[in-house]
Amino acid sequence: MKRPTTEYISRFKKWQDTAVVKIKDHPTLIDFEKGLDFYSREQSILLKHPKVFNLPEEEIQKLLVYELYNYLEFTVWLELGPVNEVCNLIRMPSFLPWLSSEMKDDALKIYVDEGAHAEMAFALISKIEEHTDIKSMRLEPKFIKELDELILSQPKELEQMIKIFFVIISETLITGTLTGLPHDKTVQKGIREFALDHATDEGKHHAYFKNFFEILWPKMPKDFQAKIGALLPKMILAFLYPDAHELEQILLKFFTVKESSEIINDLLSSENVIEGVRKSILPTKRMLKKCNLFEIEEIEHSFNSHKLMKV
């Protein structure tokens, strides 16, 4: 088995010439075309339910706008919240002072990238609201509450590391939206380009946090590894498991409370949901396996109990 990397390899040497914040036009400059969707039907979990799929086309168009808003709001909350909090922590000289100066410098570049992603996502929401006259519901993603609950459930001294690993998980997952939305030609070009730009930057961030994990994990005490590792499945599900509240708020725009509840129950009871989660975590699981996490009984048990070990 290939051994984990113990040295930092920077992917940001040409950052000034490649970062989206440095080279791309702002989302407020994009135009929208008639006949194109605002979100990918393929990526829509709601359209997988026959009742939703059979809505009139005009209502499906509105539903897709709401799904796009939730994706963009998720981006704003994640990048300006946990990710940039952790990037700011990493760059501080007093935090893990043995990290290379280059790794600390690159954390600041990621901070700038993520701030730009958040601002661009927010600007895109405003642009679409103006164009469609459909307002975002400004919903807070469930991962914010679930991160708070994880922190409160553990000793205070684990708080920083819980946040660190929460961000490592978020940055190493490969979601269907990041891979599928940029290439769906039924979606507005400006939205596809935003998603592609986001995914391009995130590819470098993925490599950074994978490398960071491989450097950090072996330095952690064994009991600390077991405690943090057993929390990783909850972190994964906080990001990838569908947000029932968000979905319900969209459905209530088109269905009764009872119908919305039935649709949510149908969708979330499907084995396809957890299979989709397991597919999205394959790169992260490879990273964990490379560092021998599944040889620790508590971690393997936690992944099994959350149904995340199957391929």
C-alpha positions as CSV (number, residue, x, y, z in Angstrom):
1,M,0.0,0.0,0.0
2,K,1.3,3.5,-0.9
3,R,2.3,5.3,2.3
4,P,0.7,8.7,3.2
5,T,2.5,11.8,2.2
6,T,4.4,13.4,5.0
7,E,5.7,16.4,3.2
8,Y,3.6,19.3,1.8
9,I,3.3,19.6,-2.0
10,S,1.8,23.0,-2.9
11,R,-0.8,23.3,-5.7
12,F,-0.8,27.1,-5.4
13,K,2.5,28.1,-7.1
14,K,0.5,29.7,-10.0
15,W,-2.4,30.9,-7.9
16,Q,-2.1,34.5,-9.0
17,D,-2.7,33.3,-12.6
18,T,-5.3,30.6,-12.1
19,A,-7.5,31.5,-9.1
20,V,-11.1,32.3,-10.0
21,V,-11.0,35.5,-7.9
22,K,-8.0,36.7,-10.0
23,I,-9.1,35.9,-13.5
24,K,-12.9,35.5,-13.9
25,D,-15.7,38.0,-14.6
26,H,-18.1,38.7,-11.8
27,P,-21.5,36.8,-11.9
28,T,-23.4,40.1,-12.1
29,L,-22.1,40.4,-15.7
30,I,-23.7,37.1,-16.9
31,D,-26.9,36.9,-19.0
32,F,-29.6,34.3,-19.0
33,E,-31.1,32.5,-22.0
34,K,-34.7,31.4,-22.6
35,G,-35.3,27.7,-22.6
36,L,-32.5,26.7,-20.2
37,D,-33.0,25.6,-16.6
38,F,-31.5,27.2,-13.6
39,Y,-30.5,23.9,-12.0
40,S,-29.7,20.4,-13.3
41,R,-32.7,18.1,-13.4
42,E,-30.3,15.2,-13.1
43,Q,-29.0,16.6,-9.8
44,S,-32.4,17.4,-8.4
45,I,-33.4,14.9,-5.7
46,L,-37.0,16.3,-5.6
47,L,-37.6,15.5,-9.3
48,K,-36.8,11.8,-8.6
49,H,-40.3,11.6,-7.0
50,P,-43.1,11.0,-9.5
51,K,-45.4,13.6,-7.9
52,V,-42.8,16.3,-8.3
53,F,-41.7,15.0,-11.7
54,N,-45.3,15.4,-13.0
55,L,-45.7,19.0,-11.9
56,P,-46.5,21.5,-14.7
57,E,-43.4,22.6,-16.5
58,E,-43.7,26.2,-15.2
59,E,-43.7,24.9,-11.6
60,I,-40.7,22.7,-12.3
61,Q,-38.8,25.7,-13.5
62,K,-39.6,27.5,-10.2
63,L,-38.6,24.4,-8.2
64,L,-35.3,24.2,-10.0
65,V,-34.6,27.9,-9.1
66,Y,-35.2,27.1,-5.4
67,E,-32.9,24.1,-5.6
68,L,-30.2,26.3,-7.1
69,Y,-30.7,28.8,-4.3
70,N,-30.1,26.1,-1.7
71,Y,-26.9,25.0,-3.4
72,L,-25.7,28.6,-3.5
73,E,-26.7,29.4,0.1
74,F,-24.9,26.2,1.2
75,T,-21.8,27.5,-0.5
76,V,-22.0,30.9,1.2
77,W,-22.6,29.3,4.7
78,L,-19.8,26.7,4.3
79,E,-17.1,28.9,2.8
80,L,-17.6,31.9,5.1
81,G,-18.2,29.7,8.1
82,P,-16.3,26.5,9.0
83,V,-13.9,26.5,6.0
84,N,-12.6,30.0,6.4
85,E,-12.5,29.8,10.2
86,V,-10.2,26.8,9.8
87,C,-8.1,28.4,7.1
88,N,-7.6,31.4,9.4
89,L,-6.6,29.0,12.2
90,I,-4.1,27.1,10.1
91,R,-2.4,30.2,8.9
92,M,-1.7,31.4,12.4
93,P,2.0,30.9,13.5
94,S,1.0,29.6,16.9
95,F,-1.4,26.9,15.6
96,L,0.4,23.6,14.7
97,P,3.7,25.6,14.5
98,W,5.5,22.6,12.9
99,L,3.4,23.0,9.7
100,S,5.5,24.4,6.8
101,S,5.3,28.1,6.2
102,E,4.2,27.3,2.6
103,M,1.3,25.3,3.9
104,K,0.3,28.2,6.2
105,D,0.6,30.7,3.3
106,D,-1.5,28.5,1.1
107,A,-4.3,28.4,3.8
108,L,-4.6,32.1,3.3
109,K,-4.9,31.7,-0.4
110,I,-7.7,29.2,0.2
111,Y,-9.3,31.7,2.5
112,V,-9.4,34.2,-0.3
113,D,-10.7,31.7,-2.8
114,E,-13.5,30.6,-0.5
115,G,-14.5,34.2,0.3
116,A,-14.7,34.9,-3.4
117,H,-16.8,31.8,-4.0
118,A,-19.2,32.9,-1.2
119,E,-19.5,36.5,-2.6
120,M,-20.0,35.2,-6.1
121,A,-22.7,32.8,-5.0
122,F,-24.4,35.6,-3.1
123,A,-24.2,37.9,-6.1
124,L,-25.6,35.1,-8.4
125,I,-28.6,34.7,-6.0
126,S,-29.3,38.4,-6.3
127,K,-29.0,38.3,-10.1
128,I,-31.4,35.4,-10.4
129,E,-33.8,36.9,-8.0
130,E,-33.9,40.1,-10.1
131,H,-34.3,38.0,-13.3
132,T,-36.9,35.5,-12.1
133,D,-38.7,37.5,-9.4
134,I,-38.4,34.4,-7.3
135,K,-36.8,35.1,-3.9
136,S,-34.4,32.8,-2.1
137,M,-35.7,31.5,1.2
138,R,-32.2,32.1,2.8
139,L,-32.3,28.8,4.6
140,E,-29.5,27.9,7.0
141,P,-28.1,24.5,6.0
142,K,-28.4,21.7,8.5
143,F,-24.6,21.1,8.7
144,I,-24.3,24.4,10.8
145,K,-26.6,23.0,13.5
146,E,-25.0,19.5,13.3
147,L,-21.5,20.9,13.7
148,D,-22.6,22.8,16.8
149,E,-24.2,19.6,18.2
150,L,-21.0,17.7,17.6
151,I,-18.9,20.3,19.4
152,L,-21.4,20.4,22.3
153,S,-21.3,16.6,22.6
154,Q,-17.6,16.4,23.1
155,P,-15.1,17.8,25.7
156,K,-14.2,21.5,25.1
157,E,-10.6,20.6,24.3
158,L,-11.7,18.8,21.2
159,E,-13.5,21.8,19.7
160,Q,-10.7,23.0,17.4
161,M,-9.9,19.6,16.1
162,I,-13.6,18.8,15.4
163,K,-13.8,21.9,13.3
164,I,-10.5,21.0,11.5
165,F,-11.8,17.5,10.6
166,F,-15.2,18.8,9.7
167,V,-13.5,21.0,7.1
168,I,-11.2,18.2,5.9
169,I,-14.3,16.1,5.3
170,S,-16.2,18.8,3.5
171,E,-13.2,19.7,1.3
172,T,-12.3,16.1,0.3
173,L,-15.8,14.9,-0.6
174,I,-16.7,14.9,-4.4
175,T,-20.4,15.8,-4.7
176,G,-22.6,15.2,-7.8
177,T,-23.3,18.9,-8.0
178,L,-19.6,19.8,-8.4
179,T,-19.0,17.1,-11.0
180,G,-22.4,17.1,-12.8
181,L,-23.7,20.7,-12.8
182,P,-20.9,22.2,-14.8
183,H,-21.4,19.8,-17.7
184,D,-25.2,19.8,-17.9
185,K,-26.0,21.8,-21.1
186,T,-29.7,22.1,-20.2
187,V,-28.6,24.6,-17.5
188,Q,-27.9,28.3,-17.9
189,K,-24.4,28.8,-19.2
190,G,-23.5,31.4,-16.5
191,I,-24.5,28.9,-13.8
192,R,-22.6,26.1,-15.4
193,E,-19.5,28.4,-15.6
194,F,-19.9,29.4,-11.9
195,A,-20.1,25.7,-10.9
196,L,-17.1,24.8,-13.1
197,D,-15.0,27.7,-11.7
198,H,-15.9,26.6,-8.2
199,A,-15.1,23.0,-8.9
200,T,-11.7,24.0,-10.4
201,D,-10.6,25.9,-7.3
202,E,-12.0,23.1,-5.1
203,G,-9.8,20.6,-6.9
204,K,-6.8,22.4,-5.5
205,H,-8.5,22.7,-2.1
206,H,-9.2,19.0,-2.1
207,A,-5.5,18.2,-2.7
208,Y,-4.5,20.6,0.1
209,F,-6.8,19.2,2.7
210,K,-6.0,15.6,1.7
211,N,-2.3,16.4,2.1
212,F,-3.0,18.2,5.4
213,F,-4.8,15.1,6.7
214,E,-2.0,12.8,5.8
215,I,0.5,15.0,7.6
216,L,-1.7,15.7,10.7
217,W,-3.3,12.3,11.4
218,P,-0.1,10.3,12.2
219,K,0.9,13.0,14.8
220,M,-2.3,12.6,16.8
221,P,-2.3,10.4,19.9
222,K,-4.1,7.0,19.4
223,D,-6.9,7.8,21.8
224,F,-7.4,11.1,20.1
225,Q,-7.6,9.4,16.7
226,A,-10.2,7.0,18.0
227,K,-12.4,9.8,19.4
228,I,-12.2,12.1,16.3
229,G,-12.3,9.2,13.8
230,A,-15.6,7.9,15.3
231,L,-17.2,11.3,14.6
232,L,-16.3,11.3,10.9
233,P,-19.4,9.5,9.7
234,K,-21.6,12.1,11.4
235,M,-19.6,14.8,9.7
236,I,-20.0,13.1,6.3
237,L,-23.8,12.8,6.7
238,A,-24.1,16.4,7.9
239,F,-22.9,17.4,4.4
240,L,-24.2,14.7,2.1
241,Y,-27.5,13.4,3.6
242,P,-30.4,15.4,2.1
243,D,-31.6,18.3,4.3
244,A,-35.3,17.3,5.0
245,H,-36.2,20.8,6.2
246,E,-34.8,22.5,3.1
247,L,-36.6,20.1,0.8
248,E,-39.8,20.5,2.7
249,Q,-39.7,24.3,2.4
250,I,-39.4,24.0,-1.3
251,L,-42.2,21.4,-1.6
252,L,-44.6,23.6,0.4
253,K,-44.4,26.1,-2.4
254,F,-46.2,23.5,-4.6
255,F,-47.9,20.9,-2.3
256,T,-49.9,20.7,0.9
257,V,-48.1,19.9,4.2
258,K,-49.3,16.3,4.1
259,E,-48.2,15.8,0.5
260,S,-44.8,17.4,1.2
261,S,-44.3,15.1,4.2
262,E,-45.2,12.1,2.2
263,I,-42.8,13.0,-0.6
264,I,-39.9,13.6,1.8
265,N,-40.6,10.3,3.5
266,D,-40.6,8.5,0.2
267,L,-37.4,10.1,-1.0
268,L,-35.4,9.6,2.2
269,S,-36.5,6.1,2.8
270,S,-35.0,5.0,-0.5
271,E,-31.8,3.0,-0.4
272,N,-30.6,5.2,-3.3
273,V,-30.0,8.0,-0.9
274,I,-27.4,6.3,1.2
275,E,-25.9,4.7,-1.9
276,G,-25.4,8.2,-3.3
277,V,-23.7,9.2,-0.1
278,R,-21.4,6.2,-0.2
279,K,-20.5,7.0,-3.8
280,S,-19.6,10.6,-3.0
281,I,-17.3,9.6,-0.1
282,L,-15.2,7.2,-2.1
283,P,-12.2,9.6,-2.5
284,T,-12.5,10.5,1.2
285,K,-12.6,6.8,2.2
286,R,-9.5,6.1,0.1
287,M,-7.7,8.9,2.0
288,L,-8.8,7.4,5.3
289,K,-7.9,3.9,4.3
290,K,-4.4,5.1,3.2
291,C,-3.9,6.4,6.7
292,N,-5.1,3.1,8.3
293,L,-8.1,4.6,10.0
294,F,-10.2,1.5,9.5
295,E,-7.7,-0.6,11.4
296,I,-9.0,1.3,14.5
297,E,-12.0,-0.6,15.9
298,E,-14.0,2.4,17.0
299,I,-13.7,4.1,13.6
300,E,-14.6,1.0,11.7
301,H,-17.6,0.3,13.9
302,S,-18.8,3.9,13.5
303,F,-18.6,3.7,9.7
304,N,-20.4,0.4,9.8
305,S,-23.2,1.6,12.1
306,H,-23.8,4.6,9.8
307,K,-24.0,2.3,6.8
308,L,-21.0,3.9,5.1
309,M,-18.7,1.0,4.6
310,K,-20.5,-0.6,1.6
311,V,-19.3,0.4,-1.9
